[in-house]
Every structure is written in C-alpha cells, then in structure tokens.
Amino acid sequence: MIPSSHYIGLTGYGHDTLPRAGVLLANLGTPDAPTPKAVREYLGEFLADPRVIEYPRWLWWPILHGVILRVRPRRSAHAYASIWTDAGSPLRVHSEALRDALAKALAARLPGPVSVRLAMRYGQPAIAPTIAQMQRDGVRRLLVLPLYPQYSAASTGSVLDAVAAGMQALRWPPEIRTINDYHAHPAYLDALAESVQRHWSRHGRAQMLLMSFHGLPQRYVVAGDPYYCHCQATARGLRERLGLAERHARVTFQSRVGRERWLQPATDATLRALPSQGVSRVDVICPGFAADCLETLEEIALRGKADFLASGGESFHYIPALNAEAAHVAALADLASAHLAGWPEASAAYDLQSQVALQADARERAAHDGNR
C-alpha cells in the first residue's frame, strides 16, 4: 500500500490541505506593453474568439490575419501608449487594486478562508492556469465574478467558456457558481450615483450626463443577447437615483468597428452633435466598465473630449470608472457574499480553529503512515 504522504507528491494534493472558497474576478485583459508586437498578440487572441466575432471562421480568418493584424496593432499601440502608466496598463493596475480591496473586505465579512484572484480573458494572467493554481491552494468551492455589470455573450459568455475549458483540464474540479450580471444590483447603482454626485460637488453639474456603454452589433441583440436591455436598466436606475430626466441623461454606445449596424446612438456621433443642439457642457460616465481602460481613458477622455470641443463644446468631463473605490468594493463584496451563501466558509457556524486542527491531525496521520 502506498502511504498517503507519497500520494501528495503524485497528485499535488494532500489531505492536510485546508479547504477554502475562492472568488475569481475576470476582466477583459490588456497587452503586456504598448508596442505593436504585444498588441498584435493580444488582438490575435481577442479577435479570434468566436464569441466576439460571430462570423464563420473561413470568412473571418483571412480578414483577421491578412488585414487587421497587419494594420491595427500599430495604431492601437499608439493609443495604448497615450494612457500607459509607470505601473503598467491602467486596466490591470485598477483591476489588481480592486482584487486586493475585495479580498480584505471579504476577509472581514466571512468566517472562513476565501481566496480572491484576478484573471484576464485575453492575455495574462490567463483564466485556466489561475483556476489550476487556486485548486492547488486548496480552493474547493469557486465563485466566478466577471467584471461586466451587463451580460453579453461576447464578454461574460466568453469568460464562462474559458472557465469551463479550464475546469476540463482538472482531474478534481472545485464546485462552481457563476455571476452572470449585476446590472441592477442596488449597491452597484448606488456606487455609480455616488461617483456622479461626488464629481458634481467638485466640478459642478453639466447640462448633459452621457452614459456611454460599449457597443455591440445589433444582430447579437436580435439573436437574443440581453445586453441592450441590461444597459437601459442600469441607465434607468442611475437616472432615478440622480433625479434626472431622460433628456438630461442619455444612453449611447461606443467602440463600433466594421461596417455592420451596431447599437445606436453612437457616442462619438452624439458628442459631435451636442454643441449644435445647445449643449455646451457635458459629463460622460461609462457604467459598463468596472475599471478604467483603453476604451474609457483614450476613446472617451481623450478622443471624445477632442471631438466635443472641436464641434463647439465648452466643457467636457469624464467621470472615472468605479475602480477600487470603497463603494464599488462594498457593492462587489455584497454581491459575492450573497452568492457564497450556503458554502461552509460563509456560514456563521464555520470554526476556523477546528478546521486547522483537523488539518494538523491529517498531517500527523500522513507522517505516521509514511514512517511505517
């Protein structure tokens, strides 16, 4: 008979490992550097995802590799360079800060051990190896929290695909729960409203609040994607909290690419048109982005501002994403705690000292078996 201590070396798992719950935060991802080479690698992975580009591969592959990946990386690298920081990509920096803050918040709320890790759908750290490492660390129950408030198959759906693929590679996958969206979660809407009100207290209130969400091809919505409805529900909840009429807080959609019809109205076209409609001062918020990134900092705060001012606007303010703000952390902690309910680590009856004692006993038994 092989002693249990030998099994630890063979399997990478020991019976003396303290079982724990885990929360996997998943965001879109970022190139490793603002260079054409790094951007090409990132875009190659991102645009190859059939959830993102729903074209037949035989049609899309020549376009992607023959045209897009030859032209777009250099242009995108310039855009990334305009927002890059000494600490690296803003999306990664803000996402890591959010991870650390959420880990502290959950540690203060829950009686049992909970590991909080961050993974990216594209780029590094990748989802599959992150899940594998969490399993090696003793995570037996895993909550997946994509940092996309509004569900879309192209974002949250793709994360769930990657999680499923990562689980397939494990001999002993953890129990799993997933959060599909939190577009109407009260604490999330409260956090958005608080950020707008804080901005108003510092800079005054503009004539128009533009709520810009990432765009999506219209045919995705026609096919059954709930994204458009989720965006409208988020906007409605934010307007109600701020006491704004719809004419003073519009919904628009950004980041359109290609020639097919995307969700309307477009953010860039709206910003260029507002001055001619009598709007000289505008505030823009992007409620679909949990952390600031290329789409918020370069597309909106830089290019969007330039478009508005060049069209005759006088004052443009971008209201930052929630990032690691206390209200955002609290909202995600509420969300995660609710979905962790029923697991031992979230139970008031959980006794950490007893669990530690059980693991110590398991170690002693393994050592004893190994010395026979």
Secondary structure as the mmCIF struct_conf table of DSSP 4:
data_model
#
loop_
_struct_conf.conf_type_id
_struct_conf.id
_struct_conf.beg_label_comp_id
_struct_conf.beg_label_asym_id
_struct_conf.beg_label_seq_id
_struct_conf.end_label_comp_id
_struct_conf.end_label_asym_id
_struct_conf.end_label_seq_id
HELX_RH_AL_P HELX_RH_AL_P1 SER A 4 THR A 11
BEND BEND1 GLY A 12 GLY A 12
TURN_TY1_P TURN_TY1_P1 HIS A 15 ASP A 16
BEND BEND2 THR A 17 THR A 17
STRN STRN1 ARG A 20 GLY A 29
BEND BEND3 ASP A 32 THR A 35
HELX_RH_AL_P HELX_RH_AL_P2 PRO A 36 PHE A 46
TURN_TY1_P TURN_TY1_P2 LEU A 47 ALA A 48
TURN_TY1_P TURN_TY1_P3 PRO A 50 VAL A 52
BEND BEND4 ILE A 53 ILE A 53
BEND BEND5 TYR A 55 TYR A 55
HELX_RH_AL_P HELX_RH_AL_P3 ARG A 57 ILE A 63
HELX_RH_PI_P HELX_RH_PI_P1 LEU A 64 ILE A 68
HELX_RH_AL_P HELX_RH_AL_P4 LEU A 69 ILE A 83
STRN STRN2 THR A 85 THR A 85
TURN_TY1_P TURN_TY1_P4 ASP A 86 ALA A 87
STRN STRN3 GLY A 88 GLY A 88
HELX_RH_AL_P HELX_RH_AL_P5 PRO A 90 ARG A 109
BEND BEND6 PRO A 111 GLY A 112
STRN STRN4 VAL A 114 TYR A 122
BEND BEND7 GLY A 123 PRO A 125
STRN STRN5 ALA A 126 ALA A 126
HELX_RH_AL_P HELX_RH_AL_P6 ILE A 127 ARG A 136
TURN_TY1_P TURN_TY1_P5 ASP A 137 GLY A 138
STRN STRN6 VAL A 139 PRO A 146
BEND BEND8 LEU A 147 LEU A 147
BEND BEND9 PRO A 149 GLN A 150
HELX_RH_PI_P HELX_RH_PI_P2 ALA A 153 GLY A 157
HELX_RH_AL_P HELX_RH_AL_P7 SER A 158 GLN A 168
TURN_TY1_P TURN_TY1_P6 ALA A 169 ALA A 169
BEND BEND10 ARG A 171 TRP A 172
HELX_LH_PP_P HELX_LH_PP_P1 PRO A 173 PRO A 174
STRN STRN7 GLU A 175 THR A 178
TURN_TY1_P TURN_TY1_P7 HIS A 183 ALA A 184
HELX_RH_AL_P HELX_RH_AL_P8 PRO A 186 HIS A 203
BEND BEND11 GLN A 207 GLN A 207
STRN STRN8 MET A 208 HIS A 214
STRN STRN9 PRO A 217 PRO A 217
HELX_RH_AL_P HELX_RH_AL_P9 GLN A 218 VAL A 222
TURN_TY1_P TURN_TY1_P8 ALA A 223 GLY A 224
HELX_RH_AL_P HELX_RH_AL_P10 TYR A 227 LEU A 242
TURN_TY1_P TURN_TY1_P9 GLY A 243 GLY A 243
HELX_RH_3T_P HELX_RH_3T_P1 GLU A 246 HIS A 248
STRN STRN10 ALA A 249 GLN A 254
BEND BEND12 GLY A 258 GLU A 260
STRN STRN11 TRP A 262 TRP A 262
BEND BEND13 LEU A 263 PRO A 265
STRN STRN12 ALA A 266 ALA A 266
HELX_RH_AL_P HELX_RH_AL_P11 THR A 267 ALA A 273
HELX_RH_3T_P HELX_RH_3T_P2 LEU A 274 GLN A 277
TURN_TY1_P TURN_TY1_P10 GLY A 278 GLY A 278
STRN STRN13 ARG A 281 ILE A 285
TURN_TY1_P TURN_TY1_P11 PRO A 287 GLY A 288
BEND BEND14 ALA A 290 ALA A 291
HELX_RH_AL_P HELX_RH_AL_P12 LEU A 294 LEU A 297
TURN_TY1_P TURN_TY1_P12 GLU A 298 GLU A 298
HELX_RH_PI_P HELX_RH_PI_P3 GLU A 299 GLY A 304
HELX_RH_AL_P HELX_RH_AL_P13 LYS A 305 ALA A 310
TURN_TY1_P TURN_TY1_P13 SER A 311 GLY A 312
STRN STRN14 SER A 315 ILE A 319
HELX_LH_PP_P HELX_LH_PP_P2 PRO A 320 ALA A 321
TURN_TY1_P TURN_TY1_P14 ASN A 323 ALA A 324
HELX_RH_AL_P HELX_RH_AL_P14 ALA A 326 LEU A 340
TURN_TY1_P TURN_TY1_P15 ALA A 341 GLY A 342
BEND BEND15 TRP A 343 TRP A 343
HELX_RH_3T_P HELX_RH_3T_P3 PRO A 344 ALA A 346
BEND BEND16 SER A 347 SER A 347
TURN_TY1_P TURN_TY1_P16 ALA A 348 ALA A 349
HELX_RH_AL_P HELX_RH_AL_P15 LEU A 352 GLY A 370
TURN_TY1_P TURN_TY1_P17 ASN A 371 ASN A 371
#
